[in-house]
Amino acid sequence: MPGHAHDRLMRPANLFPRRSMRVELPDAIVELVRAKVGISILTRWAVAQDIADGRLVGLPITDRGVTIAWSAVVRDADGAGSTAHRLAATLARWARDDAGGSAAE
C-alpha cells in the first residue's frame, strides 16, 4: 500500500506485507496495535504518552530516524510580509534550530 513508510522504508528493503490497511487516525492505529491487529510506523511524538505509560513499545527503525520535508502552504495573494509568510519563516527557523532537528521526527 503506498504511503510514506512504504515508499521510504519498505519498498527499498523489498518488504511487502501480505495484508495491509490504511487507517488515517493515529488514535485508531494505536488501538489496533494495542489489540494485536498489527503494527504501524508512527512518529514518536504521536505515541509518546502510550510509550511512557507502557501501553506500547517504540522500537527505532533506523539509526537516525526518518526525516520528512515539511512545507508551509500559503495563498499566492499573501505578500512576503504577510502573517502567513512570517509564520512560515518562524516555523522554518524552529524546525532548523530545534535540538538536533528532532522537529522532523
Phi and psi in degrees as GROMACS dihedral restraints (atoms count N, CA, C in turn):
[ dihedral_restraints ]
;  ai    aj    ak    al  type     phi  dphi    fc
    3     4     5     6     1   -65.4    20    10
    4     5     6     7     1   151.1    20    10
    6     7     8     9     1   161.7    20    10
    7     8     9    10     1   172.7    20    10
    9    10    11    12     1   -56.9    20    10
   10    11    12    13     1   -53.1    20    10
   12    13    14    15     1   -62.0    20    10
   13    14    15    16     1   -41.3    20    10
   15    16    17    18     1   -63.8    20    10
   16    17    18    19     1   -49.6    20    10
   18    19    20    21     1   -66.9    20    10
   19    20    21    22     1   -38.7    20    10
   21    22    23    24     1   -89.0    20    10
   22    23    24    25     1   -26.3    20    10
   24    25    26    27     1  -120.6    20    10
   25    26    27    28     1   -51.9    20    10
   27    28    29    30     1   -76.8    20    10
   28    29    30    31     1   -48.6    20    10
   30    31    32    33     1   -60.1    20    10
   31    32    33    34     1   -47.5    20    10
   33    34    35    36     1   -61.2    20    10
   34    35    36    37     1   -28.6    20    10
   36    37    38    39     1   -88.8    20    10
   37    38    39    40     1     2.6    20    10
   39    40    41    42     1    60.1    20    10
   40    41    42    43     1    39.6    20    10
   42    43    44    45     1  -106.8    20    10
   43    44    45    46     1   124.7    20    10
   45    46    47    48     1  -135.6    20    10
   46    47    48    49     1   112.1    20    10
   48    49    50    51     1   -65.2    20    10
   49    50    51    52     1   150.1    20    10
   51    52    53    54     1   -64.3    20    10
   52    53    54    55     1   -38.8    20    10
   54    55    56    57     1  -136.1    20    10
   55    56    57    58     1   148.6    20    10
   57    58    59    60     1  -151.8    20    10
   58    59    60    61     1   158.8    20    10
   60    61    62    63     1  -140.0    20    10
   61    62    63    64     1   147.4    20    10
   63    64    65    66     1   -95.8    20    10
   64    65    66    67     1   120.0    20    10
   66    67    68    69     1  -124.8    20    10
   67    68    69    70     1   122.4    20    10
   69    70    71    72     1   -85.1    20    10
   70    71    72    73     1   -29.9    20    10
   72    73    74    75     1   -89.7    20    10
   73    74    75    76     1   121.1    20    10
   75    76    77    78     1   -55.4    20    10
   76    77    78    79     1   -38.6    20    10
   78    79    80    81     1   -63.0    20    10
   79    80    81    82     1   -39.0    20    10
   81    82    83    84     1   -67.7    20    10
   82    83    84    85     1   -39.1    20    10
   84    85    86    87     1   -61.7    20    10
   85    86    87    88     1   -45.9    20    10
   87    88    89    90     1   -58.9    20    10
   88    89    90    91     1   -44.4    20    10
   90    91    92    93     1   -64.2    20    10
   91    92    93    94     1   -38.3    20    10
   93    94    95    96     1   -65.3    20    10
   94    95    96    97     1   -41.1    20    10
   96    97    98    99     1   -65.4    20    10
   97    98    99   100     1   -45.5    20    10
   99   100   101   102     1   -61.5    20    10
  100   101   102   103     1   -30.7    20    10
  102   103   104   105     1   -83.4    20    10
  103   104   105   106     1     5.4    20    10
  105   106   107   108     1    64.6    20    10
  106   107   108   109     1    30.6    20    10
  108   109   110   111     1   -81.0    20    10
  109   110   111   112     1   -24.4    20    10
  111   112   113   114     1   174.3    20    10
  112   113   114   115     1  -158.3    20    10
  114   115   116   117     1  -127.7    20    10
  115   116   117   118     1   169.6    20    10
  117   118   119   120     1  -151.1    20    10
  118   119   120   121     1   160.1    20    10
  120   121   122   123     1  -109.6    20    10
  121   122   123   124     1   112.6    20    10
  123   124   125   126     1  -130.2    20    10
  124   125   126   127     1   156.4    20    10
  126   127   128   129     1   -67.1    20    10
  127   128   129   130     1   140.8    20    10
  129   130   131   132     1   -59.6    20    10
  130   131   132   133     1   -37.6    20    10
  132   133   134   135     1   -63.5    20    10
  133   134   135   136     1   -27.9    20    10
  135   136   137   138     1   -72.1    20    10
  136   137   138   139     1   -22.4    20    10
  138   139   140   141     1  -123.1    20    10
  139   140   141   142     1    14.5    20    10
  141   142   143   144     1   -56.2    20    10
  142   143   144   145     1   -43.8    20    10
  144   145   146   147     1   -67.3    20    10
  145   146   147   148     1   -39.3    20    10
  147   148   149   150     1   -63.7    20    10
  148   149   150   151     1   -37.5    20    10
  150   151   152   153     1   -69.1    20    10
  151   152   153   154     1   -46.5    20    10
  153   154   155   156     1   -60.9    20    10
  154   155   156   157     1   -36.4    20    10
  156   157   158   159     1   -82.9    20    10
  157   158   159   160     1    -3.0    20    10
  159   160   161   162     1    81.5    20    10
  160   161   162   163     1     9.8    20    10
  162   163   164   165     1   -78.1    20    10
  163   164   165   166     1   -26.5    20    10
  165   166   167   168     1  -135.3    20    10
  166   167   168   169     1   161.8    20    10
  168   169   170   171     1  -116.4    20    10
  169   170   171   172     1   129.9    20    10
  171   172   173   174     1   -99.6    20    10
  172   173   174   175     1   119.8    20    10
  174   175   176   177     1  -112.1    20    10
  175   176   177   178     1   130.2    20    10
  177   178   179   180     1   -66.5    20    10
  178   179   180   181     1   142.2    20    10
  180   181   182   183     1  -108.4    20    10
  181   182   183   184     1   -10.9    20    10
  183   184   185   186     1  -141.9    20    10
  184   185   186   187     1   166.2    20    10
  186   187   188   189     1   -67.4    20    10
  187   188   189   190     1   -35.0    20    10
  189   190   191   192     1  -118.4    20    10
  190   191   192   193     1    11.1    20    10
  192   193   194   195     1    84.0    20    10
  193   194   195   196     1  -176.3    20    10
  195   196   197   198     1  -119.7    20    10
  196   197   198   199     1   122.0    20    10
  198   199   200   201     1   -89.0    20    10
  199   200   201   202     1   150.1    20    10
  201   202   203   204     1  -127.6    20    10
  202   203   204   205     1   131.5    20    10
  204   205   206   207     1   -82.5    20    10
  205   206   207   208     1   108.0    20    10
  207   208   209   210     1   -91.1    20    10
  208   209   210   211     1   149.8    20    10
  210   211   212   213     1  -134.9    20    10
  211   212   213   214     1   141.4    20    10
  213   214   215   216     1   -91.8    20    10
  214   215   216   217     1   135.1    20    10
  216   217   218   219     1  -111.6    20    10
  217   218   219   220     1   124.1    20    10
  219   220   221   222     1  -128.1    20    10
  220   221   222   223     1   165.1    20    10
  222   223   224   225     1   -74.9    20    10
  223   224   225   226     1   149.4    20    10
  225   226   227   228     1   -55.9    20    10
  226   227   228   229     1   -36.7    20    10
  228   229   230   231     1   -71.5    20    10
  229   230   231   232     1   -17.2    20    10
  231   232   233   234     1   -72.7    20    10
  232   233   234   235     1   123.7    20    10
  234   235   236   237     1   -78.0    20    10
  235   236   237   238     1   170.6    20    10
  237   238   239   240     1   -59.0    20    10
  238   239   240   241     1   -30.6    20    10
  240   241   242   243     1   -94.9    20    10
  241   242   243   244     1     8.6    20    10
  243   244   245   246     1   -69.0    20    10
  244   245   246   247     1   163.0    20    10
  246   247   248   249     1   -58.1    20    10
  247   248   249   250     1   -40.8    20    10
  249   250   251   252     1   -61.6    20    10
  250   251   252   253     1   -44.0    20    10
  252   253   254   255     1   -68.6    20    10
  253   254   255   256     1   -37.7    20    10
  255   256   257   258     1   -66.4    20    10
  256   257   258   259     1   -40.5    20    10
  258   259   260   261     1   -63.6    20    10
  259   260   261   262     1   -44.4    20    10
  261   262   263   264     1   -59.8    20    10
  262   263   264   265     1   -41.9    20    10
  264   265   266   267     1   -65.5    20    10
  265   266   267   268     1   -39.9    20    10
  267   268   269   270     1   -64.2    20    10
  268   269   270   271     1   -44.6    20    10
  270   271   272   273     1   -62.6    20    10
  271   272   273   274     1   -39.6    20    10
  273   274   275   276     1   -63.3    20    10
  274   275   276   277     1   -42.6    20    10
  276   277   278   279     1   -63.6    20    10
  277   278   279   280     1   -43.9    20    10
  279   280   281   282     1   -60.5    20    10
  280   281   282   283     1   -46.7    20    10
  282   283   284   285     1   -64.2    20    10
  283   284   285   286     1   -38.9    20    10
  285   286   287   288     1   -70.5    20    10
  286   287   288   289     1   -40.1    20    10
  288   289   290   291     1   -92.3    20    10
  289   290   291   292     1   -12.1    20    10
  291   292   293   294     1   -57.6    20    10
  292   293   294   295     1   142.7    20    10
  294   295   296   297     1   -40.8    20    10
  295   296   297   298     1    96.7    20    10
  297   298   299   300     1    71.1    20    10
  298   299   300   301     1    13.5    20    10
  300   301   302   303     1    81.4    20    10
  301   302   303   304     1    20.1    20    10
  303   304   305   306     1   -66.5    20    10
  304   305   306   307     1   -11.2    20    10
  306   307   308   309     1   -64.5    20    10
  307   308   309   310     1   -19.3    20    10
  309   310   311   312     1   -83.9    20    10
  310   311   312   313     1    -4.4    20    10
